[in-house]
Amino acid sequence: MYRLFRFFFAGLLVLGTHACTTSGGPPSSVRALSVDPVTASSPANTPPELKGDLVPAVVGIPADPGPNQTYRIGPFDLIKIEVFQVAELSSQERVNEEGYVVMPLIGSVKVGGLTPREAEQAIAKQLGVDYLQNPQVNIFVVDYASQKVTVTGRVKKPGVFPVAGKTTLMQAIALAGGLDDVARKDEIVVFRKQPGGDINAYVVNLRSIEEGKLTDPVIVGDDRIVVPKSGAAALGRAIGDVLTGWAIRAPLL
């Protein structure tokens, strides 16, 4: 029995040493993150220009994109076009790679890069030239094919998800099925492309958001969210597995 206990505590010591090497210390306010390690689980989703590069990382939430980030129609989006009281002109159209849709009577109309409201005005203007008087056009985005967010790491269903309207970090993680039981909540990393093309990383404390101490940041199209592994949580689960296995195997005295 003594030998069994000695083996058990030796195993815990090994697990504790492993956790210390994986959990790391608290993040600094500004640091550099390598894109390769955190996206290793999904190399196909890593842009070629990012592989091996270091990007600046800031502890805190990314800035709110504001009203200028209103959804803009992009290539391959599926939009529903309704022309009031003219059913034959109403249809669903897929935006082509150049940002155009083709409509009866007026042909190709440029909608890529426009908000739905701006696209409504552009189509109404062309219909009003020769065909309708004061046309009323409504546009609804059915499939947000051009705006997506990638969620990887310690989530239950990692993948690429469409960003429909105003989506927050917690909502994006929920799309991926939520965090798994060894996720590190205090260091969620959000990679975001800046207007100049550079990539910034934001280290966000999801626990503070859940407690109402931090604003849930808005996610924008092409953001990449990486959930790291918590060494302490992994150790706790491993200890639980060891205890369970020991309890099953230990002889009854």
C-alpha positions in Angstrom: 0.0 0.0 0.0 2.9 2.3 0.8 4.4 1.7 -2.6 1.0 2.6 -4.2 0.8 6.0 -2.4 4.5 6.7 -3.3 3.7 6.1 -6.9 0.5 8.3 -6.8 2.3 11.3 -5.3 5.2 11.0 -7.7 2.6 11.2 -10.5 1.1 14.4 -9.0 4.5 15.9 -8.9 5.1 15.3 -12.6 1.7 16.8 -13.4 2.3 19.8 -11.3 5.6 20.5 -13.0 3.9 20.2 -16.4 1.2 22.7 -15.4 3.9 25.2 -14.2 5.4 25.1 -17.7 2.1 25.6 -19.5 0.1 28.1 -17.4 2.6 31.0 -17.5 2.5 34.3 -15.6 0.2 37.2 -15.9 0.3 39.1 -19.3 2.1 42.3 -19.6 0.3 45.4 -20.9 2.1 45.2 -24.2 3.9 42.3 -25.7 4.5 40.3 -28.8 2.7 37.2 -29.8 3.7 34.7 -32.5 0.9 33.9 -34.8 2.1 30.3 -35.5 1.8 28.8 -32.0 -1.7 30.0 -31.2 -3.1 29.0 -34.6 -1.3 25.7 -34.9 -4.6 23.9 -34.5 -5.9 25.3 -37.7 -3.0 26.2 -40.1 -5.4 26.4 -43.0 -7.0 29.4 -41.4 -3.7 31.3 -41.0 -3.0 33.8 -43.7 0.4 33.1 -45.4 1.6 36.6 -44.7 1.2 36.0 -41.0 3.0 32.7 -40.5 6.1 33.1 -38.3 5.5 36.9 -37.8 5.2 38.6 -34.4 2.3 40.9 -33.8 1.9 43.5 -31.0 -0.4 42.4 -28.2 -2.2 44.7 -25.8 -4.0 43.6 -22.6 -7.6 44.9 -23.0 -10.5 44.9 -25.3 -10.3 46.1 -29.0 -11.8 49.5 -29.7 -15.5 49.6 -30.6 -15.7 49.8 -34.4 -18.5 52.4 -34.1 -21.1 53.3 -36.7 -18.6 53.1 -39.5 -18.6 49.4 -39.1 -22.2 49.0 -40.2 -22.4 45.8 -42.3 -21.5 46.2 -45.9 -22.5 43.8 -48.6 -19.6 41.7 -49.9 -18.8 39.2 -52.7 -20.9 36.0 -52.5 -23.4 37.4 -50.0 -27.0 36.2 -50.8 -29.4 39.2 -50.6 -33.2 39.3 -50.9 -34.5 42.2 -53.0 -38.1 43.3 -52.6 -39.6 45.9 -54.8 -42.9 47.1 -53.3 -46.0 45.9 -55.3 -43.8 44.7 -58.2 -43.4 41.0 -57.5 -41.7 40.2 -60.8 -38.8 42.4 -59.8 -38.4 40.9 -56.4 -35.8 38.1 -56.1 -32.9 36.6 -54.2 -29.5 37.3 -55.8 -26.0 36.1 -55.1 -23.4 39.0 -55.3 -20.7 38.1 -57.7 -17.0 38.4 -57.0 -16.9 41.9 -58.4 -19.8 43.1 -56.1 -22.6 43.1 -58.7 -26.1 41.6 -58.8 -28.2 41.2 -62.0 -31.8 42.4 -61.9 -34.6 42.3 -64.5 -35.0 45.4 -66.6 -32.0 47.3 -65.2 -29.3 44.6 -65.5 -26.1 44.7 -63.4 -26.1 46.9 -60.2 -23.1 47.5 -58.0 -24.0 46.7 -54.4 -20.6 45.4 -53.1 -19.2 47.7 -50.4 -22.6 49.3 -49.8 -24.7 49.0 -46.7 -28.1 47.4 -47.3 -29.7 50.9 -47.1 -27.3 52.3 -49.6 -27.9 49.3 -51.9 -31.7 50.0 -51.7 -31.2 53.6 -52.8 -28.8 52.5 -55.7 -31.4 50.0 -57.1 -34.3 52.4 -56.5 -32.5 55.1 -58.4 -31.9 52.9 -61.5 -35.5 51.6 -61.5 -36.8 55.2 -61.3 -35.0 56.3 -64.4 -37.2 54.6 -67.0 -39.4 52.1 -65.3 -41.0 53.0 -62.0 -42.2 56.1 -60.2 -40.8 56.5 -56.7 -39.9 52.8 -56.3 -39.6 51.4 -52.8 -36.9 48.8 -52.4 -36.0 46.7 -49.4 -32.9 44.6 -49.1 -32.2 41.8 -46.6 -29.0 39.9 -46.3 -29.9 36.2 -46.3 -26.4 34.7 -46.2 -23.4 36.7 -44.8 -20.9 34.9 -46.9 -18.3 37.6 -47.0 -18.0 38.4 -43.2 -16.7 35.6 -41.0 -14.9 35.2 -37.7 -12.5 32.3 -36.9 -12.7 30.8 -33.4 -10.0 28.2 -32.5 -8.2 26.7 -29.5 -10.0 25.4 -26.4 -13.6 25.7 -27.6 -16.0 22.8 -28.1 -16.6 23.4 -31.9 -13.8 25.4 -33.4 -14.5 26.8 -36.9 -15.3 29.7 -39.1 -18.6 31.4 -38.5 -20.6 34.2 -40.2 -20.8 37.6 -38.6 -24.4 38.8 -38.8 -24.9 42.3 -37.7 -23.4 43.3 -34.3 -21.7 40.3 -32.8 -19.8 40.4 -29.5 -16.9 38.2 -28.3 -19.1 36.2 -26.0 -21.6 35.6 -28.8 -18.7 34.5 -31.2 -17.5 32.0 -28.6 -21.0 30.7 -28.1 -21.2 30.1 -31.9 -18.2 27.7 -31.3 -20.1 25.8 -28.6 -18.6 27.7 -25.7 -15.3 27.0 -23.9 -14.1 23.5 -23.0 -13.2 22.6 -19.4 -9.5 23.5 -19.7 -9.8 26.9 -21.4 -8.0 29.8 -20.0 -10.6 32.5 -19.5 -8.3 35.3 -18.5 -6.2 35.3 -21.7 -8.6 35.1 -24.7 -6.7 36.5 -27.7 -8.4 38.5 -30.5 -6.4 39.1 -33.7 -7.6 42.0 -35.8 -6.4 43.5 -39.0 -5.9 47.2 -38.8 -6.8 49.7 -41.6 -3.2 49.8 -42.8 -3.0 46.0 -43.0 -1.1 45.3 -39.8 -2.4 42.8 -37.3 -2.9 43.6 -33.6 -3.6 41.1 -30.9 -5.8 41.9 -27.8 -5.6 39.8 -24.7 -9.1 39.8 -23.2 -10.2 38.6 -19.7 -13.4 36.8 -20.4 -14.0 36.2 -16.7 -14.2 40.0 -16.2 -16.7 40.3 -19.0 -18.9 37.6 -17.4 -18.7 39.5 -14.1 -19.7 42.8 -15.7 -16.4 44.4 -15.0 -15.4 44.7 -18.6 -17.4 45.6 -21.8 -18.1 42.7 -24.1 -16.2 43.9 -27.3 -17.8 43.9 -30.7 -16.2 41.4 -33.2 -15.8 42.4 -36.8 -15.4 40.4 -40.0 -12.1 38.6 -40.4 -11.3 38.6 -36.6 -9.5 35.5 -35.3 -10.3 34.5 -31.7 -7.9 32.0 -30.0 -8.7 30.4 -26.7 -5.5 29.1 -24.9 -5.2 26.2 -22.6 -5.2 26.7 -18.8 -2.4 24.7 -17.2 -4.2 24.8 -13.8 -7.4 23.5 -15.3 -5.5 20.8 -17.2 -3.8 19.8 -13.9 -7.1 19.7 -12.1 -8.6 17.4 -14.7 -5.6 15.2 -14.7 -5.6 14.9 -10.9 -9.3 14.0 -11.1 -8.6 11.3 -13.6 -5.8 9.9 -11.5 -8.0 9.9 -8.3 -10.8 8.2 -10.2 -8.5 5.6 -11.6 -6.9 5.0 -8.2 -10.2 4.7 -6.5 -11.3 2.1 -9.0 -8.1 0.1 -8.7 -7.3 0.4 -5.0 -8.1 -2.8 -3.2 -10.8 -2.8 -0.4 -9.2 -3.2 3.0 
